[in-house]
Amino acid sequence: MLLFYAENITPRLLYIIDFFSKQLFTQPITITSDISAFRKYDLPKLNYSQYETGAEEFYIQNTNLLFETDIRTQLIDCFEINFHKAFFETGGDIPFDVFAASFYLLSRYEEYLPHQKDEYGRYAHNNALAFKENFLHLPLVNIWLDELKEALRQKFPKLIFKTNQFKCIISYDIDIAYSFLHKGMLRTLGGLAKSFLNGKWGVLNDRIKVLRGKKNDPFDCYEWLDALHLYCRLKPYYFFLVARSTGKYDKNISTDQKPFYELIEYYASKYETGIHPSWQTGEDIALLTEELEWLEIVADKKIICSRQHYIRFTLPQTFRHLLQAGIKKDFSMGYGSINGFRASVCSSYYWYDLEKEEKTNLELFPFSYMDANSFYEQKNSPQQAYHELMQQYEIVKKLNGLFISIWHNNILGTDQQYKGWPEMFELFMKETVYWDAYYSGPLE
């Protein structure tokens, strides 16, 4: 097994070596600060320090990041290596500090620094190094992992590495379960009046037909999705917005509506189900706990998965709240304004609380593609969206990573605003996901 040497062992170092260890090997990397023991070790070993020891070793010259205990602006100059970016340039058997660079990206270090917020109060993606340096479309950490693996294999041909498998997760955010149905008397009358006063006769006609049972609700694509899941032999994830009161950004069906909680009961019995915390829970952990408890009662099971509504979260507060509420797996690591790899990774990993300098038990499952980003923010056509989706899918598959995409029932329904999108999704499912269905089950 690989022996890892560093002059000092810190929480940051332990965290990132644990991540690399789980990605590369079936057994944990052994870490030591005993230079004498390291020199005597005659099996594969990695020296992470300022100086080579002279022994038969793999050497990576370290920077200071993993040995610091504060949060400060880092001097970062990106450079090209093997047709992609790297930073924290040093010396050794690879030309940069891959551990510090990976820690910087995974911990979302830059999100703890002063930064610009977007219109929703989120960390704006144009602050990010990945956006500025044009590698947002790449899971750069996994690319580095592959290159480190190959370099270690060349140095130590007998070193045994872990074989990772590609995994695809299809997930849905149910923000508004139905467009016209089950809204209650006041919201239904208000919707009819709004359509009439604005002269939206087509919408008014559709609304009346749906309410009279002459036409399906345009957001009700659930049976169609079930048929696709059955055909592709996969188990998706469903995240439900269950705000107890509606607001500007929380427009879900009332939790008092029987058809809504029957929908939740049905999917909770079939698939992995998580909470989509309402906008109102942003600073209110008591409300988050209340929504979670309601969902658990309706689902009749413990809910441990979440994804933030509008992908709105602030580090470290939001993730601390999730941990306090009992959430163990969060699927929010991505942007709500652009598609790409927010943490530059396509593997699940545990969140590191940079202010407390500790690894937590909250496992993060990063996504890179969301239909709403493509439609609303990037203004893509279904054809353009499909091209972007397939590019990301193929990159992650080549790296044997985890590909998570987010879809919405309103976009996949029959609303003519989203014409062509259901067909694009069906093409993706039947022509691509179908063939990788073996890898598309629920996560352990």
Order of alpha helices (4+ residues) and beta strands (2+ residues): beta-alpha-beta-alpha-beta-beta-beta-beta-alpha-alpha-alpha-beta-alpha-alpha-alpha-beta-alpha-beta-alpha-beta-alpha-beta-beta-beta-beta-alpha-beta-alpha-alpha
